[in-house]
Amino acid sequence: MSESRSDDGRAVARRTGVLARHLAQELSPVSFFQPSPCLAYQPPELHCDKSSFDKSVMRELLDGHHVALRDSFANLMISSDLFVNKRVGNLTFATPNFNTTMEEHRDKTLDRILFFRSKGVFKGWLTDSSVDHALKRAALFETLGTFDHSLAIKLGVHIHLWGGAIQYLGTKRHHDKWLKITEDYQVRGCFAMSELGHGSNVRGIETVTTYDPSTEEFIIDTPCESAQKYWIGGAAQHATHTIVFSQLLIDGKNEGVHAFVCQLRDQYGHVMPGIRIADCGHKIGLNGVDNGRIWFDKVRVPRENLLNAVADVTPDGKYESAIKDPDQRFGAFMAPLTSGRVTIAVSAIYQAKVGLTTAIRYALTRRAFSLAPEQPEVLLLDYPSHRHRLLPLLAKTYAMSFAAVDLKNLYVRRTPADSKVIHVLSSGLKAVFSWHNLRTLQECREACGGQGLKTDNRVGQLKAEYDVQLTFEGDNNVLMQQVSKALLADYMSAKKRGKPMKGMGLEHINGPALVIPEDLTRSVLRDSKFQLALFQLRERGLLELLSSQVSSLVSKGVSMADAVISSYQLAEDLGQAFSERSILESVLRAEQQTTGSTKEVLGLLRSLYVLSAADEGPVFLRYGYLLPKQSQLISTEVASLCGELRPQAVNLVDAFGIPQAFLGPIAFDWVEYNSWNNVR
């Protein structure tokens, strides 16, 4: 371990030099050894080294596309008082004002959407099907979400869910009628799938639609209170139309869930006959979105309002579908949700970036306690414990950013053959990314102390705004079990046929498993091949364990469905393992695009991502993939990596490219911001 000691020695010397420079700056012109009437703010750049890498190159990797478009769109928002919350000195803060009523927040959200429409922002969002335009739209949504989740969700329901359903479930007659006016926001769409009694289990929804051949109309009905549509974004106040998901009964036979276009309000905003709408009320977040509840009292809609890309009903009432298998037909109707999961996964990472940028910049300017008499107070980020709280989360956010870019590229360039991998990967990453975001925001809130509670500083409020991501577009725990069921089905099928595994990155299972050396040196722990093999070992082991446990239960007479449900813990661990291995592969692809110092810092971040995951993940010890001694070595290495990344901390968050105006005041001169002169 002499290699490790010499590296530690160099790291200590480097940090000593940095601290000496900091002290020299701090002691002039005001000495901290003399009584001082007040603290003086010093920018975080004074307490970090100059960037060892090109921040613009790093941001291109992190965003993946359309960096200039993102910045111009942010500047468009910052230029309007509709988005600006406060100006202090030469700084502008463009953040939602949460000190308003729910009604005011909703009205402001709608006003902002209308502002974008007036600027032509939505042009081509639904009528241009090119890959480049899909990525442009994604870039704008990610920027929107960094400003306000309510704005992104209200617009996302209209474009991705209502518009996406028209695109993917409808045919030419629907495209010609609805896409252009949806893009122009002449209609305001929503998406009525969830019900009071059914959320994740869409197959079980209770809304019923029958067909009347004498008038060539469908009749949509809410037969019981548990069938009321619930949490429908946009329905409470502003939506004019909705996509209704309902069981379709033809000649007494239930043909399963289908989708229909239904008008909710007329041109004057009055609710249409046969429809009742109630407000879901105040929420812990997202109060700029008017979520509503809808009842349909035998509402009639024209036969042409059935979105018929998957199935149709003839004028005389005959049911037709090229997809004979009900399960496959149901899967086709769920297509719009894949877009939602991709969007949620990516947006979660951008909020983690906001939290980390705020908390790390604050930790480089805020001090607490002296370590010795007449010594200056220590910067928060110079405490090893504080670094350990934030820097592993920073490394994970970097890693997940690269995976988010890969997921987007896979989705916008998808072919029919990609459907399964997109479903599985988007389900796993949506869960992992949104869990990571909430954990990161909580840690950043605590790391900012009392300042983290102020809505002005954003971090605490973002927790409430993004908590919903854990359950909408699929409960995370359910999504993880869906991932594992897909992996298990492929694995058991391959074993039964005597064929190798193929697809979803599982080819590693066909070869021999990694044998981990007992003595894990620093060079081994930081080696990318070892790190990938470690993650593959966990994924392989959990898949084999899950298969063995399920097979054992089935052999005892338990049904396959019950066996999988009983193995929920293994299933969720496997979903996590699959997702984290996929993320690591994205990091490695990003590293291959870099050279020199950028590659070097990405190597440190990659090592911190992998080793902190291994340090925190109980399955590595629970199932013997690591020995206790090896786990202790990994824990020690995590602390070392945090120390090595400390001098680049502000540069690493600067590379996120979050506009200054979208950050909270504590990311900047928080003394000036809180001064009496700025009280109003």
N, C-alpha and C positions, 0 to 999 in steps of 0.2 A: 504493500500500500504506500510505498515511498512516492509513487506518482501522485497519489491523492494529497499527501502532505505538502509536496512542493507546490502543487496547484493552489492549495489552501494558503500557503505562505505568500504566493504572488497576489492572491485575491486580497489578503489582509493588507499587504503593502499598498496595493492600488486604492483600497478604501481609506487607508490612513492619509494618503496624499490628497484624496478628494476632500476629506474632512478638514485637513489643514487649510486647504484653499477656502473652504466655506468659513472657517473660523476667522481667517484673515479678512475676508469680506465683511463678516459680521462685526468685527471689532473696530471697524472704521466706517463712519466717523464716530459712532456711539459705542462705547465699550460696555459689554454685558457684565464686566466685572465691577462696574460702577452702578450705583442706583440709577434707574432709568424711569421716567414718568410713564412711559407706555411702550407697547410693542409696535414695531414697524413692519409692515408687510414687505416681503421680498418675493419676487416672482420665482416660480418653481424651477425655471431654467438655471437660476444661480446655484441650485443644489443638485444638479445632474451634470454629467459630462456632455460635451457636444455630441451630436448624433453620430454614431459609428456607421450608419447606413443611410441610404437615400430614402427619405420619408415619402417622397412622391412615388417612387418605385414600389415601396411597401404598400402604399394606399391603393395603387393600381391592382396589386395582387389581392388585397383584402376586399375591395369593392367588386373587382372582376370586370367591370364594364361601365362605360358612360360616366366617368368621374366629372368631366366638365359639365355635362348636363345636370348632374346632381347639384353642383355648386351654383349653376345659373338658376335652377329652380329654387334653391334655398334663398338666393339673393332676391328673387321675385317675391317671396314671402316676406323677407326682412324689410323690403322696400315699402310695404303697405302697413298702415296702422291697424288693419284688420287682424294682423298677426303679432304686432309688437305689444308687449305687455308693459315694459318699463325701459327708460333710458337713464343711465347714470354715467356722468362724465362723457367719455368717448365710447362707452360700451352700450350696445343695444341688446335687450333681452327679448327674444321672440319666443314666448312660451304661452300656453293657455293660461288664462286667469281662472284659477279654481275657487276664487273668492266670489263667485257668482252663483245664482240659482241654477237649478237643473234646466229650467225653461230658457234662461239666458244662454246657457252653454249650448243647448240644442239649436237655438236660433243662430248663434254665432257659427256653429258648425255648418249649418246650411248656407249661411252668407259666404263662408269661405269656399264652399263648393261652387256656388254661383260666381264667385270671383274667378276661380280657375276656368270655369266655362267661358267667361267673358274674355279671358286671355287665350282661348283656343287650346288649352292644355290637353283636353280629352281627344283631340283630333286623331283619328286612326286607332283609338284604343280597342275598338271592336271590329272595325272594318278593314284594318290592315293586318293581315295574318303573317307577315314576315317575321323571321326570328329576331331581326334587329329591332323591330318595333315592340315585340314582346319584351325584350330586354330593356328598352327605353321605358316602357310602362313600369316594369319592375323597379328600375332605378328611381322613378318618380314616387312610387308607392313607398319605397324604403325611406326616402327623404320626408315624405308626408308623415309617416309613422314616427320618425325621430322628433317631429314637431308635436304631434298630438295623435294619440291612439284612436280617440273618438272619430277624428276626421278620416283617418285611414280605414277604419272599420265601416263607417257609414258609406263611404265611397266604394270600399271593397265589396260590400254586400250588393251594391248596385251594379258594379262592373263585373266582379269575379263570380258572384253567385247568381244573381238574376241574369246578367248578361252572359255569363258562362253557361248557364242552363239553356238559354236560347241558342247559343252557339253549338253546344255539344249534344243536346238532347232534341233540338229542333231540326227542321229541314228548311229548304229554300223559302217556303212560304213564310216561315217564322223569321228567317234571317232578313228577308226583304221588308217585312213589316216592322220589325222591332229593333234591329241592331243600330241603325243610323240614329233613330230618335232616342235610343238608350244612350248612345255615345254623346249626343247633344244635350242630354239631361232634360229632354222634353217630356219623357215619362220618368217616374222615379220608382225603381223596382225594389222588391224585397224577396225573401226566400223562405217560404213557409213549410219547413220540414219538421222541426222539433215540436213536440206536444207536451202538455202537462204530464202525461203518463209515460211518454217514451222520448228518450233523447238519443243515446248511442244506438239503441236497438231500433233502427229505422224500419226494419221488416215488421215490427209490431205496431206501427202507428195505426190509429183507429178511425181517422177520417175516411169516409166512404164515398165513392163516386159510382153512380150508375149511368146508364145510357138510355135515352128516349128516342127510338128510331122515328117516331111520328113527327118530331120537331128537329131531329138531328142535333140534339143538345146533350151535353153531359150535365148531371145533377150532382153537385158537391154538397156533402152534408156532414155536420158535426153531430154524431149520434149520442154523445155523452160528454160530461164535463172533462173527463180525462183526455178527450180527443181535441180539446181546444188547442190551437197553435200557440206556442209559448216562446218568449224571448226573440220574437221576430224583429230584427233590426230594421228600423225605418217605418214599421207598421203603425206605431202609436200616433204619429202626427203627419209625416210627410209623404209616405209612399202612395203612389197612385195605382200600382199594379203589383201582383205577386205571382210567384211560381208556387202552386199548391201541390204538395206530395200527398198522395192518397191511395188507399186500396181501390182497385178498379174491379167492380163486379159486372160481368157480362153474362146474361141469362142465368144468374144465380151462382156462377163460378167466379171465385176470386182469382184474378190473373196477376195479383201482386201489386207492388207499389209502382205508380206512374205519376207523371208530372203534367200539370195543366196551367195555362195562363188564365188569371182571373183579375178583373178590375176591382180595386178596393174603393176608390174615390173618383168623383167626377172632376171636371175641369175647375170647379169652384172649391174643391176640397171637401165636399160633402160625402160621407160614407154611403156606398151603394146599397140599394135595397137587398135585404136578406143577409147582410153582413153586419156583425157586431164586433167592435174593437174596443179593447180596454188597455190602459197603460200599465206596463210592468212596474213603473214607479222608480224611486231613487235606488241607486246601486252603489257598491263600494268603489266603483270606477266606471269609466265609459259613460258618464252622464251626458255627454254630448250626442249619444246615440239614443233615439227614441224607440226603445224596445217595446213591443206591444203583444197583445194576445188577440187571437182572431177566432170567431165562431162563424161557421157557414150554415145558414138555415135553408137547405135545399136550393142553393144558388145555381142557376142555369148558365152555362157557357157554351158557345158554339162548338160543334164537333172539331173544327179546325184548331181549337185551342189546346188540344192534346199535343204535347211535344212528341212527335212520332218518328224520331230517328231510330228508335228501338222497337216500337210496336205501334200499331194503328188499329182503328175501328172503322169499318166501312159504313157508308150511309145507312145501310139496312141492319147494322149492329153486329157484324161478324168481326171477331178478334183475329188480328193477323200479326205475326212476328217471324222474322227470319231466324231469331234466336229461340230455339225450342226449349232449351234448358232454363228453368225458372231461376236457378242460382246465377247463371251467366247473365240472364236478362237483368236481374237485380243489380249485379255488378256494373253493368253498363249504365244504369240509372244513377249510380253513385259517382260517376266520372267527375262532375263539378267539384266534389269534395277534395279531390287530389290537388287541384289548384289552390284551394284554401289552405291545405296543410303545408304546401310548399311556401306560400306567402307568410304564414304564421311562423314557420321555422326560421325564415330569414329575418323577419322583423324582430323576433326575440333577441337575436344576436346584436342588432343595432341598439336596442335598449340597454343591453349589458355594456355596450361600448360607452353609452352616455353615463351610466353609473360609474364605471371604472375611470373614465376620464375625469369626472368630477372628484371622486374619492382620492385618486392618486395625486392629482394636482393639489388638492387640499392638504394631503399628507406631506407634501413637499414644501408647505408654507406654514403649517400649524405646528406649534411646539407644545410639549408637555413634560414637565419635571426636569430637574437637573440631576445628573448622576453623581455629582460631587459639589461641595460648597463652592460658591462663587464661580461656578461653571455655567455656560449658557444652557438653556433648556434644549432638549433634544427634539429634532424633527420627528414627527410621527413615523415616517417611512424609514428612519434610521433605527427603529426598534425592530429586532428580528421577528417578533410576534406579529407586528403590523404588516411587515412584508409577507409573512406566511399567510396572512388573511387575504391579501389582495393579489399578489403576483401569480400564484397558481391559477386564480380565476382569470387573470389577464392572459396567461398562456392558453387556457382552455378556450377563451373567446377568440384568440387568434386562430386556433385549430378549427374551431367551429365555423369561423368566417370562410375559410378555404373550402370546407365541406358544403357550406351554403351556396357558394359560387358553383361548385360542381353539381349540386342538386338542381339549381336553376337551369344550368346549361343542359343537363339531361332532360329536364321537363320541356323546355322550349324547343328542343330538337327531337322530341320523342317520335317514335314510330309505334305501331300496334304491338310490335314484339317487346317494347319496353314497358308495357303496362304493369306487369307484375312487379318488376324491380322498382319502378317508380312508386307503386303503392306501398311496398314493404319499406323502402328506404325513406320515403316521406313520412310514413307513420313513425318509424323509429326516431328520425331526426327531429320531427315536430315535438315528440315527447322529451327527448334529451335536451334540445335547445331551450324549450320553454321552462323546463325544470331548472336548467342552468341559469337562465335569466333571472328567475325569482330568487334563487339562492344568491346570485351575484348582487342583485339589488338590495337584498336583506343585509348582506355583509357590508356593502358600501354604505348603506344607511347607518349601520352601527359604527362603521369606521369614521363617519363624519360627526359622530356624537349628536348633540342637540341640534346642530345645524342641519342634520339629515332629516329632521322632522318638518322643517319649513317647506311648504309647497313651492316657494320661490326657487328652492335649490333642487327641485325636481326628483331627487333620488327616492325619497319616501313615497311621493305621490305615484311615481312610476310603478312601484310595487302594487298599489291598488289598481292602477289602470291595466296592468298586464297579468294580474292573477287569473283572469278569465281564460287566458291561453291554455291553462292546464286542462281545461275541460271542453272548450268549444272546438268544433270540427273533430271531435273524438276525445273522450277521456284518456289521459296519458297512460293510465294503467291498462285500460282496454286495448289501446293501440300497441303497447308492448307485447301483450298476449297475442295480438294478431300477427305481429312480426314473428314471434316464436312459432306459432302454428304453421306459418308459411315455411319457415326453415325446417321444422320438424317433418312436414309433409314431404318436402324435397329429399330430406335425408333418408327417411324410411322408404320412400319410393326407390331411391338409388340403391339402397341395401337390398331391397326385395328383388330388383332387376339385376343385381350384380354389376351395376354401372358406376363409374366415378361421378362425384358431385360436379355440377357445372352451373355457373351463374351466381350472381350476387356476391362475388368475391369468396365463395366457399371452396374453391379448388384446392386451397391449402390443406383441406381435410383429407385429400387423396394421398398425401405424402406422409412421411414419418413425423411424429410429434417432436417438438423441441425438448431437449434435455437441458435443463438450466444448470449451469455450473454452480457449485456450492459457494465458491468465493467470487462474489460479484464485484469486480474492480470498477473504478470510475469509468474507464474507457469502455468496458462492457456495457455498463448501465446507460451510457450515452450513445451507444451504437444503434443506428436506426434499424439494422437487421435484427438485432436482439429485441428491440422494442416491439417491432411488428410481430416477431415470433412469439413474444410473451402474450400479446393480445390475441393472437391466433390460438395459442395454447388454451387460454381461458375460453374462447368461443367454442373451440372444438370439444373441450372437456364438458362444458355445460350442455352442448347439443347431444353428446353421447349419454350424459346423465339423464337428460330429459327423455330421450328415446328409451333408455333402459327402464326408467320409472314408469312411463306411460305404458310400455309393453308389459311390464310386470302387472300393473293394475288391470289391463285388458285381459291378460291370461287368467285372472281371478274372477272374471265375469263382469268387470266394470266396463261401462260403455266408453268408447273413445272420447266422446265429448266430456264425460264426467272425469275421465282420467286426466285429460289436459287441464280441466278446471282445478282439479285437486293438486296439480303440480304448478300452481300459479307462481310460487316464489322462484322456482327454477326458470319458469318461462320469462318472468320479468328480468331476471339476471341475464338470461340469454339475449333478450332484446337489447339490453344495455351493452352487452359484450359485442354484439353484431354492429350496433351503432357506433361504438367507440373505435372499433377496428376500421370501420368505413371512414370515420373522421381522420384517423391516422394516415390512411392511404391518401386522402386528399392533401394532408400536410406534406407528405413526401412528394406528391406531384407538384405542389407549389414550390418546394425547395429546389426541385430540378430546374425550375425556370430562373433561378437566381445564381449569383456568383459572389465571391469575395465576402465583404463584411455583412451584406444582407443575408447571405446563406449562413454565415456564422451565427448571427443573432437568431435566425429562424431555427437553427439547430438547438440552441439553448432553450427556446420556447417549446420546441417539440419535445425535448427531454423533460422539461418541467411538466408539460401536459401529460405525457405517458406516466412518469414516475409519481406525480401527484395522484393520478387516477389509481395506480397500483397501491399507493400508500393509503388511500381512502376507501378502496373497494374491499369489502370484507370477504368476497368470494375467493380472492387469491390465497388467503390463509385458510378459509373454511374448507376448501376442497383440495388443499395441498399443492397448489400451483407454485406457491412460494413457502419457504421455511421461515420461522420467526426471525432467525438471524439475517436472512436475506431481506426480509421486510424492514428490519432495523437499518440496514445499509441503505435501502431506498429512501427511508425517512430522512436519514442524514444527508443524502444527496439532494433531496428536495430543498432543504435549508440552504445548502451551498449554492444551488442554482438561483434561489431567490436573491442571495447576496450578489451574485455575478450580474444579475439583470437589474439590480437597483440603480446603477449609474445611468442606465438608459431608460428609466421608467417614464419620464415625461415625454421622451421622444417616441416611445412605443405607443402611448395614448394619442400623441399628436398625429401619428400616422393613421389613426382611425378617420381623421378628416371631419370630425363632428364640427359643424359651424359654431363659432363662438357664441352666436346669439341663441343657439339651442341648448346651451349649457347653463347651469345655475350659477349665481353670483359667487359661491364659495370656490368655484374653479379659478377665480381671478382675485382682484383686490377686495377681499371680504371686509377688511377694516374700513375702507372708503365707502363701500356699499352700505354698511351699517352705521355710518357717521350721522350725526344730528342734521347735517346739512341736507342729507338725502331722505329725511323723514318727511312724509307727506300724508 
